[in-house]
C-alpha cells in the first residue's frame, strides 16, 4: 500500500521507516490495544508453562482470551505456532485465569470465559503469500495483522481478511489428533452458522438489511460472533441476531445518544442482551428499512 501526502494538489510519496526491533511494534500495540483491536491488555511478556507469550489480551465482547505475537521474521509457520498457542491455552485454562486476576486485581471465574472463542493474532510488517494462504480458512482461529511505519509518524495497520471462498480447515486437522482436539473446542462462527435452519423469508430479510448497512459507508464489514453478526467500521456500529421469524437489530450507541423521532428503538441499557449498544428493535419486514438505516448511520 502506497501512502501519499497531498499538498497544493500535488501528491508526494511518504517513505517507509522500518521498525528496527520487534519490541517497537509490541509497544505501539500494547499502548493502543483498545483503540486498534478493541481488546483489554492483560499482561506483556507473559509466561505459561515455560512458554513466553508476547501479549496476553482479553476480548470483553467475546469473553475470551487473545494471544498476540509480533514477528519480523517472515519464515515462520504461523499455523503450527498458532495451534501451539491455542493448545497451550486450552490445556492450562486455570493459569490464564490466575494471570488475569492477579494482574488486573479482578475476580474472573473460569466459567465466565468462553474458551471456544479463543484466538491467536500475529502482527508483522509483512506476511508471505504462503502464510496468508495457510491461514485462509473460514474457521481457523488465527488472524494476521500487518503494520508499517512511515515518515511524519504515520502508522498503517491492516488486518488480512480471509477470502469469501475460504474453505474449512477441519479436513486438514482430522489427520492430526492434537490439531483436531483444538479445532473441536474452538469455534469460529460464520454467517452460515447463523442462517442455518432459517426460513427463506428470514434469510432474504437479513440479506436485504445486510446490503443496506454495508452501503451506508465504505469499509463496513460483517464479523459473525457466537450470538450475533456484527457490522463494523473500526468499531461495532450495529449487530443483528437472526430469529426464527425475523431479526433483532442493535445500534451501538449509549442511551441518550440516538435521535429516534419515531421511537422505534427500545432502551435495553438496563436489560441483559446479546448485541452491543443500548438500543434494540425487532424487524419482521422492510417497512422501516430506510428509517432504520438513518438511525444506524448515527453510530458510524
N, C-alpha and C positions, 0 to 999 in steps of 0.2 A: 504494500500500500504506500503510495506516494503522498506526502503531506506538503502543502504549499502555503506560503504567506501571500496574501493579496494586499498590494499597496499601489495606490494610484492606478488601479485597474490592471496591474501587471502581477503575474504570478512568479514567485521565486521559490525554488525548492528548498526545504529545510533538511539539513544534513542530520543523519542519524548519529547519535552519540552512544555507542555500545556500552553496556554495563561491563565493568571490569571484574566485578565479583558477584557471585550468586547471592551473597548476603544483601547486596544493594536492592535486588529485586524483592527479596523477602521482607526487608524493612519497609519498602513502599507499600506492599500489600498488607502487611500486618498493621501498619499505621492507618490504613484506609479500608480495612476489610468490610466494614459496614456499608461504606459508600460504593465500593466496587462490586462486592459479591453478596451484600446484604446478609453477612454472617457475623457471628459474635466470636471474637478471639478468645480462646480458652487458654492456650499456652504456646509459647515459642520454644523450639528445641525440646520437645517432649520425648521422654524415653519410656517405652513399654517393652518389658521382656528383652532388654538389651538391644532393642531396635529403635533408632532415633527417627522421630517424626519432625519435619521442619516446622510445620504449623498445625496445631490442633484447633479446629473451629467447631462451632455449633450452629445449626440452622434451626431457628425457632419456628419457622413455618412448617418444616417437615419433621421437627422434633428429632433431629438426627445429628450424629457427629460427622464431621467432614475432615479428611486428612488432605493437607496441601503440601505438595513437594515442588521445589524450584530447581530447574535444570538449565544449565548452559551447554551441557553435552548432548548432542543430538543422536548419539549412537547407543541409546538405551532402549530396552523393550518396555514400553510403558504398560503394556497389557500384563506381562509377567509381574512387574513390580507393583502394578495396581492391585492385582489379585492377591499378592502377598500382603499388602497393607489391609485389604478388606478382610482377609482371613485372620490377620492379627487382631483386628477389632472384634470380630465375631467370636473369637476364641478367648478373648480377655475383656469381656464387657465390663466387669466389675472394676478393672483398673482404670478404664476411661471415665467411669462414674466418679471414682475417687479423685482423679486428676481435675475434673470439672468442679467438684465440691470443695476440694482443698484450695485450688487456685482462685476460685471466684467466691468462696465463702457462701456456698449455696447448699440447697437440700434436694438436689436432683435424685430421683429414685430410678432404679433400673427399669421399672415398668413405665416410667414417664417417657422413655426413649423409644422411638420407632426404628428398630435396628434394620428393618427391611429397606429403609431409605438412606442408609449409609452410602457414602460415595467418596471417591478419591479424585482430587484435582491436581493436574500437573501444569505448572506455569513455566514458560520458557520464552526465549527471544525468537524461537522458531522451531517447528517440528518438521521432520522429513515426511515425504509422501507415504512411506511405509508406515510410519507411526500414525498418521491420520487415517490411513486405510485400516490399520489394525484395530482402531477404536471406533470405526464407523459401523456400529451395531446399535440398533434402536433400544436394546435392553441391557447395555453394558453400563455399569455404574462408575465409569471413568470419564472425566472431562479434560479437554485440552484448552488452555488459555495462552494466547500469545501476547507478549508485552514488548514494546520498543520505546526507546527514549530518543528524543530529538533535541536539537538546539532550542534555545528560548524556553527551556524547562517544560517542553511538551512531552506528554506520555500518551501512547496509544495502547489500549487494551482490548483484545478481541477474543471472544470465545468461539472456538471452532465448532460449528454446528454439524450435526450428523445429516446426511442426505435423506431426502424424503423416501428414497428407495432402500434405505438401510435394512438389512435383514437381521434375524435373531442370532445371538451368539450361542444359544443352547445346543445346537448340533455339534459345535466345536467343544464346548465344555463337557459334553456327555462322554468324551473319550478320556477325560482326566478327572478322577474321583475328587481331588481337592478343589479343582475349579468348579466342578458340578455342585459340590456342597455349598460353596459361596453363592453360586448362581441361583440355587434353590431358595436360599434365605433372603437374598437381596432382590428387590423387585423394582425395576424401572418402568414406570407406567407410561402408556401410550393412549392416544385418542381412541384407538380400537378397544382398549380395556373399558373405557367409559361408555362407548357406544354399543358394546355387545349386548345382545338380547333386548335392545330398544326397538320400538316400532319405527317404521319408515317415516311416519309423521314427525316423531320426535327428532330423528336424525336429520330430516330436512329442516326442521325448525332450528336446530343447533347450527347447521351449516350456513343458514341464512344470517343468523346473528354473528357467527364467527367471521364471515366475509365482511359484514358491516363494520365490525370492530377493527379488523385488520386494515380497512380502508380509511379509518379515522386519521391515521398519520403513518409516516414511513417508519419502518423498523419495528413495528409492533409484532411480537412473536407469541406463539402459544407454547405453554410449558405444562404438560399434564402432570398433576400431582396425584397423591393417593386418593383424595376425596373430591377433588375438583380439577378443572382445567383453568390454568392461569393465563391471562393475557398481559404481557409485559412490554414496557418500553423503558428500559433501565430499571424500572421498579414495577411491581404489580399495579395495574390500573383497574382491572376487573377480573372477576372469577365467575365461572359457570359450573354449577352442579347439574348433571343430567338426571332428570327424574323419569319415572315411568310414563308420565303423561304431560311432561313439559320440561321447563328449565327453571333453575333458581339462579338469579343473577345478583352478584355482589358488586358494589362500587367501592374502591379502596380510598375512601375519604373519611376523616373523622367526623363525628356528629357535629352538625352546625356549619360544615364547610360546603355542603351541597345546596345549590339553588334548584329546588324541585317544585315549581308552581302548581303542578297537578297533584302533588302529594302521592306519587306512585310508589316511591321507595319507603320501606319500613325501617324504623330505627331498631337496630339489633345490638346497640352498643353495650347493653347490659344483659344480653342473651347469648348463650353458647351457640356458636355457628361455625361452619366449616371454612368459609371463604374469608378473605381479608376485607377490612373496612367495616364501617358501621351501618351500611345501607344494603338492604336486600329487597328483592321482589320476585314474585312467581310469574313466569311467562308461559302462556298457553297458545299464543298466536302472534302474528306480526303486526297487530293493530297499532301498537305504540312503538314500533321499531325506530322510527326517526327521532321521536322524542327521547327514547332511552339512549340513543347514540349521543344526543346533545348533553345528556347527563354524564355519560361515561367520559366524554371529551373534557369535562371539567377536572378529571383526575390525571389527565396527561400533562 
